[in-house]
Amino acid sequence: MTELISGGRAKRPEFRNINALSDLPTYRLPAAGWVSILHRISGALMFILMPFIIWMFDTSVSSEISFARFAAAFTVGLGFVPGWFMKLVALALIWAYLHHFIAGVRHLWMDINHAVSKEFGKSSAITTLVLSIALTLVLGAKLFGLY
């Protein structure tokens, strides 16, 4: 039952500003929210690392000598940057591409089929997260030479 105030009108709800330090850590974001935020982060990461992507492509296809330098960058390192760090950056790019691609396909599927329901949003978001993480782990294992 709504509480009535003078004049016969219901009391309006109060809204307050949130405190980022105390309210945000306790807020439970749904899976679709995580996918949305990570979709933006992955797009920004790919954009910021575009010079590295171009360098990798150019160095790997220019000549046999430049390909050897490219391969050595991931084993020995490049300048003051160790090889393991180069692999971590490449792994971050792998995750960013996979997550961005899978989340993009999810959005296209929802747009084409008009599949905008709470249940489908949750299940497709969980599928997106699981697929992007699983594929990143498989390709990361290959990158770090586990198989």
TIFILUM-577412 format. One line per field, with one value per residue: y, x, z of N, C-alpha, C, CB in turn; residue in one letter. Coordinates in steps of 0.1 Angstrom, whole numbers, always signed. Glycine has a CB too. Layout:
! TIFILUM-577412
n.yy	(Y, ...)
n.xx	(X, ...)
n.zz	(Z, ...)
ca.yy	(Y, ...)
ca.xx	(X, ...)
ca.zz	(Z, ...)
c.yy	(Y, ...)
c.xx	(X, ...)
c.zz	(Z, ...)
cb.yy	(Y, ...)
cb.xx	(X, ...)
cb.zz	(Z, ...)
resn	(A, ...)
This chain:
! TIFILUM-577412
n.yy	(-12, +22, +50, +78, +113, +146, +160, +139, +125, +101, +94, +104, +85, +87, +97, +93, +104, +82, +68, +62, +47, +33, +22, +11, -13, -31, -35, -57, -66, -77, -105, -97, -70, -71, -82, -61, -40, -51, -55, -29, -22, -41, -32, -7, -14, -28, -7, +11, -5, -7, +4, -16, -39, -34, -32, -59, -72, -61, -66, -94, -102, -90, -98, -127, -122, -101, -115, -134, -116, -108, -132, -136, -115, -124, -144, -138, -111, -76, -50, -33, -46, -76, -110, -125, -105, -94, -116, -116, -92, -98, -119, -104, -90, -111, -120, -96, -94, -118, -116, -92, -99, -122, -110, -91, -107, -118, -95, -89, -112, -109, -86, -93, -115, -104, -111, -102, -107, -112, -137, -148, -128, -131, -158, -158, -139, -152, -173, -159, -149, -173, -186, -167, -166, -193, -199, -180, -190, -215, -206, -190, -210, -222, -200, -197, -220, -245, -266)
n.xx	(+8, +6, +20, +2, +4, -3, -30, -37, -19, +5, +36, +66, +94, +127, +157, +192, +226, +252, +278, +309, +330, +318, +293, +296, +313, +295, +275, +258, +265, +247, +253, +250, +256, +283, +294, +288, +303, +329, +330, +333, +357, +374, +373, +384, +410, +420, +420, +439, +462, +467, +490, +509, +498, +499, +527, +534, +522, +535, +562, +562, +556, +573, +599, +622, +642, +631, +609, +623, +633, +609, +599, +619, +614, +594, +605, +632, +630, +625, +645, +644, +622, +610, +606, +584, +567, +560, +545, +524, +511, +503, +486, +466, +456, +446, +426, +410, +402, +388, +368, +355, +347, +329, +310, +301, +289, +269, +253, +245, +230, +209, +198, +190, +172, +154, +157, +152, +151, +150, +159, +172, +192, +207, +216, +230, +249, +264, +273, +289, +309, +321, +329, +348, +367, +375, +385, +406, +422, +430, +443, +462, +477, +489, +504, +522, +536, +527, +516)
n.zz	(+0, -9, +7, +16, +13, +24, +6, -9, -26, -36, -18, -33, -45, -30, -44, -44, -47, -56, -37, -48, -36, -15, -24, -50, -49, -37, -54, -76, -107, -135, -158, -185, -182, -175, -199, -217, -206, -208, -236, -245, -233, -245, -272, -269, -260, -282, -300, -288, -288, -315, -330, -322, -332, -359, -362, -356, -377, -400, -395, -394, -420, -439, -446, -446, -427, -411, -401, -385, -366, -355, -344, -325, -308, -292, -278, -269, -264, -269, -272, -242, -233, -220, -234, -223, -215, -240, -249, -231, -238, -263, -257, -243, -265, -280, -263, -263, -290, -294, -274, -282, -308, -303, -286, -303, -323, -307, -302, -328, -334, -316, -326, -352, -348, -330, -304, -276, -246, -210, -202, -225, -228, -205, -207, -232, -226, -206, -221, -240, -223, -213, -236, -247, -227, -225, -252, -252, -232, -244, -268, -255, -241, -263, -273, -252, -254, -243, -256)
ca.yy	(+0, +34, +60, +90, +125, +156, +163, +126, +120, +92, +99, +101, +79, +95, +92, +100, +101, +70, +70, +52, +39, +24, +16, +3, -27, -40, -36, -69, -63, -89, -110, -89, -58, -74, -83, -48, -32, -58, -52, -15, -23, -48, -23, +4, -21, -31, +6, +16, -13, -7, +4, -29, -48, -30, -36, -73, -77, -56, -74, -108, -105, -82, -107, -138, -116, -94, -126, -139, -106, -109, -144, -134, -105, -131, -154, -131, -98, -65, -38, -35, -54, -91, -118, -129, -94, -93, -126, -111, -81, -105, -126, -94, -87, -123, -119, -85, -97, -129, -111, -82, -106, -130, -101, -85, -117, -119, -83, -90, -122, -103, -76, -100, -124, -97, -120, -93, -112, -113, -151, -149, -119, -138, -171, -154, -132, -162, -180, -150, -149, -186, -188, -158, -170, -206, -197, -173, -200, -224, -199, -186, -222, -224, -189, -199, -232, -256, -277)
ca.xx	(+0, +14, +18, -4, +7, -14, -34, -41, -10, +15, +49, +75, +106, +138, +169, +204, +238, +259, +292, +316, +338, +310, +282, +299, +318, +285, +265, +260, +262, +243, +263, +249, +263, +297, +297, +287, +315, +341, +330, +339, +371, +382, +374, +394, +423, +424, +423, +451, +473, +468, +504, +516, +492, +505, +541, +535, +519, +545, +574, +560, +554, +582, +610, +626, +650, +622, +602, +631, +633, +595, +599, +628, +608, +585, +613, +642, +625, +627, +650, +643, +609, +613, +597, +572, +558, +554, +535, +512, +504, +497, +475, +456, +450, +439, +413, +402, +396, +378, +356, +348, +340, +318, +300, +295, +280, +257, +245, +239, +220, +198, +192, +184, +161, +146, +157, +155, +144, +159, +165, +182, +203, +216, +223, +239, +260, +273, +280, +300, +320, +327, +336, +359, +378, +380, +393, +418, +431, +435, +453, +473, +485, +497, +513, +533, +543, +523, +514)
ca.zz	(+0, -9, +18, +11, +20, +23, -8, -15, -36, -30, -16, -44, -40, -29, -51, -39, -54, -50, -32, -56, -28, -7, -31, -62, -46, -32, -65, -83, -121, -142, -168, -197, -179, -176, -213, -223, -202, -214, -250, -247, -229, -255, -283, -266, -260, -296, -306, -282, -292, -330, -335, -319, -342, -373, -361, -356, -391, -409, -392, -397, -435, -448, -451, -436, -416, -402, -394, -374, -356, -349, -336, -314, -299, -283, -270, -262, -261, -278, -264, -227, -230, -221, -243, -217, -215, -253, -250, -223, -246, -274, -251, -241, -278, -283, -255, -267, -303, -292, -267, -290, -319, -298, -281, -315, -329, -298, -305, -341, -333, -309, -335, -363, -343, -321, -292, -265, -234, -199, -201, -235, -225, -195, -212, -242, -219, -200, -232, -245, -213, -212, -249, -249, -218, -229, -264, -248, -225, -254, -276, -246, -239, -275, -273, -242, -257, -235, -265)
c.yy	(+12, +43, +73, +102, +135, +159, +150, +120, +111, +98, +95, +94, +89, +89, +100, +96, +90, +75, +59, +43, +29, +16, +7, -11, -36, -42, -49, -67, -76, -92, -101, -75, -59, -75, -70, -40, -38, -56, -38, -15, -30, -40, -13, -2, -23, -17, +12, +8, -15, -6, -9, -39, -46, -34, -51, -78, -73, -64, -88, -112, -98, -90, -118, -132, -109, -104, -132, -129, -106, -120, -142, -124, -113, -142, -147, -118, -88, -53, -41, -43, -69, -98, -122, -117, -92, -104, -122, -101, -88, -113, -116, -91, -99, -123, -108, -88, -107, -124, -102, -89, -114, -121, -94, -94, -118, -107, -84, -101, -117, -93, -83, -108, -117, -105, -111, -98, -113, -127, -152, -140, -125, -150, -167, -147, -142, -170, -172, -150, -162, -189, -180, -162, -183, -206, -190, -182, -210, -218, -194, -198, -224, -213, -191, -212, -244, -268, -274)
c.xx	(+9, +10, +13, +1, -4, -18, -38, -32, +0, +29, +59, +88, +118, +150, +181, +216, +245, +273, +300, +324, +330, +299, +286, +304, +307, +274, +268, +255, +258, +254, +262, +256, +278, +302, +297, +300, +328, +341, +336, +354, +379, +383, +384, +408, +428, +428, +437, +463, +474, +482, +512, +511, +499, +520, +543, +532, +530, +558, +573, +559, +564, +592, +613, +633, +641, +613, +610, +632, +619, +594, +608, +622, +599, +592, +623, +638, +628, +632, +650, +630, +612, +602, +584, +562, +552, +543, +522, +504, +497, +485, +463, +449, +442, +425, +404, +395, +385, +366, +348, +340, +328, +307, +293, +285, +267, +248, +238, +228, +207, +191, +184, +171, +152, +145, +161, +146, +154, +166, +176, +194, +212, +223, +233, +251, +270, +280, +291, +312, +328, +335, +349, +371, +383, +389, +406, +427, +437, +446, +465, +482, +494, +508, +525, +539, +539, +519, +518)
c.zz	(+0, +2, +12, +20, +18, +9, -15, -25, -28, -29, -27, -38, -40, -37, -45, -48, -48, -46, -39, -47, -19, -14, -42, -59, -42, -43, -73, -98, -127, -153, -180, -194, -180, -191, -220, -219, -208, -229, -253, -243, -239, -268, -281, -265, -274, -303, -301, -287, -308, -335, -333, -329, -356, -373, -363, -371, -400, -407, -396, -412, -444, -454, -441, -425, -406, -395, -383, -363, -348, -340, -324, -304, -289, -275, -262, -257, -271, -271, -249, -223, -231, -229, -236, -216, -229, -255, -242, -231, -257, -269, -248, -254, -282, -276, -260, -280, -301, -285, -275, -301, -314, -293, -293, -322, -320, -301, -318, -341, -326, -317, -346, -359, -333, -307, -280, -253, -223, -199, -212, -233, -215, -200, -223, -236, -213, -210, -238, -236, -213, -225, -250, -239, -221, -241, -261, -241, -235, -263, -268, -243, -251, -276, -263, -243, -248, -243, -279)
cb.yy	(+0, +40, +62, +90, +131, +169, +170, +129, +131, +79, +95, +113, +67, +98, +94, +95, +114, +59, +70, +59, +47, +31, +27, +10, -26, -34, -24, -81, -57, -88, -124, -86, -53, -86, -93, -40, -32, -72, -52, -5, -30, -61, -17, +10, -34, -38, +16, +16, -27, +3, +16, -33, -47, -15, -31, -79, -70, -41, -72, -114, -101, -71, -98, -148, -106, -84, -136, -142, -92, -110, -156, -129, -95, -138, -164, -129, -94, -62, -25, -21, -49, -96, -130, -134, -81, -96, -139, -105, -71, -115, -133, -81, -84, -136, -117, -72, -102, -141, -105, -72, -116, -139, -91, -80, -131, -118, -70, -95, -134, -97, -67, -109, -136, -95, -131, -79, -125, -111, -161, -146, -106, -142, -180, -146, -122, -171, -184, -136, -145, -197, -186, -144, -170, -216, -190, -161, -207, -230, -187, -181, -234, -223, -176, -197, -230, -252, -281)
cb.xx	(-10, +13, +31, -19, +21, -11, -23, -54, -2, +16, +55, +79, +110, +142, +168, +207, +247, +260, +294, +326, +347, +305, +273, +309, +328, +278, +265, +252, +274, +229, +260, +235, +259, +301, +287, +275, +316, +341, +315, +331, +373, +374, +361, +391, +422, +413, +412, +450, +472, +459, +512, +513, +477, +504, +548, +525, +506, +548, +578, +548, +540, +588, +623, +634, +660, +613, +597, +645, +635, +585, +603, +642, +600, +574, +620, +654, +631, +614, +642, +643, +598, +613, +605, +575, +565, +565, +540, +517, +515, +507, +479, +462, +461, +446, +416, +411, +407, +384, +360, +358, +350, +323, +306, +305, +287, +262, +253, +250, +225, +202, +202, +194, +167, +132, +167, +152, +136, +151, +154, +176, +197, +207, +212, +233, +255, +264, +270, +294, +315, +317, +327, +355, +372, +368, +385, +414, +423, +424, +447, +468, +476, +488, +506, +527, +557, +511, +499)
cb.zz	(+12, -23, +26, +11, +14, +31, -16, -22, -43, -39, -2, -52, -49, -14, -67, -24, -55, -60, -17, -66, -19, +5, -36, -70, -35, -20, -74, -77, -128, -148, -171, -200, -166, -169, -220, -218, -187, -211, -256, -238, -215, -259, -286, -252, -252, -304, -304, -267, -286, -336, -328, -305, -342, -376, -348, -347, -395, -407, -377, -390, -439, -440, -454, -444, -422, -410, -404, -380, -362, -360, -344, -319, -307, -291, -280, -272, -247, -287, -267, -220, -240, -207, -247, -202, -211, -264, -245, -210, -251, -281, -238, -234, -288, -280, -240, -269, -313, -284, -254, -296, -325, -287, -271, -325, -331, -283, -304, -352, -325, -296, -340, -370, -338, -326, -294, -269, -236, -186, -203, -249, -220, -182, -218, -253, -209, -191, -243, -247, -199, -210, -261, -247, -203, -232, -275, -240, -215, -263, -283, -233, -236, -288, -269, -228, -256, -226, -266)
resn	(M, T, E, L, I, S, G, G, R, A, K, R, P, E, F, R, N, I, N, A, L, S, D, L, P, T, Y, R, L, P, A, A, G, W, V, S, I, L, H, R, I, S, G, A, L, M, F, I, L, M, P, F, I, I, W, M, F, D, T, S, V, S, S, E, I, S, F, A, R, F, A, A, A, F, T, V, G, L, G, F, V, P, G, W, F, M, K, L, V, A, L, A, L, I, W, A, Y, L, H, H, F, I, A, G, V, R, H, L, W, M, D, I, N, H, A, V, S, K, E, F, G, K, S, S, A, I, T, T, L, V, L, S, I, A, L, T, L, V, L, G, A, K, L, F, G, L, Y)
